[in-house]
Amino acid sequence: MCILFPKQTFRMQNARTLFHSISYLQYPLMLAGVFFAIRPYLNGFEQVLDDLNTTLVFMGLGISFSTLQDTTKTQNKLSKRVWEDPKKGRRFLTLMSVTILFILCVGMYAYFAAPEKGIRQLAFGFIVMGIGMIGMLKAGVEMAEYHSKKAE
């Protein structure tokens, strides 16, 4: 017996359901990111780098939580069109990979090369966002595997 599910034995479906439920935390995290993105406009652009860094951190965390969704199901018609076509799926995964590599490279370069503390903090936000997107890439690979219609 499992502490999380005391009346039934632990099954893989229960874990999938639990993680899918936890994935809904992505929405408040993304809202917090949007708040910090808007905040410079509300306070006269004081501490803009701090707000942008916090935006990137919350967006990276939100993306990380979004990867806990059940990858055996598509979320909407657009994702269904992308993941059911192997060619579109490969293109999208390539685009995601290049974007992640770019974000991580910019973040790492700025973190080690920037003379200013504020830029290093912003670079940290880029790194957190890139790490969150690596999880999204893994979920994308799983989606492509589950939903790809093989050419007959």
Sequence and secondary structure as in RCSB ss.txt:
>XXXX:A:sequence
MCILFPKQTFRMQNARTLFHSISYLQYPLMLAGVFFAIRPYLNGFEQVLDDLNTTLVFMGLGISFSTLQDTTKTQ
NKLSKRVWEDPKKGRRFLTLMSVTILFILCVGMYAYFAAPEKGIRQLAFGFIVMGIGMIGMLKAGVEMAEYHSKK
AE
>XXXX:A:secstr
  SSSTTS   HHHHHHHHHHHGGGHHHHHHHHHHHHHHHHHTTTTTHHHHHHHHHHHHHHHHHHHTTS TTS S
SHHHHHHHHSHHHHHHHHHHHHHHHHHHHHHHHHHHHH SSHHHHHHHHHHHHHHHHHHHHHHHHHHHHHHH   
  
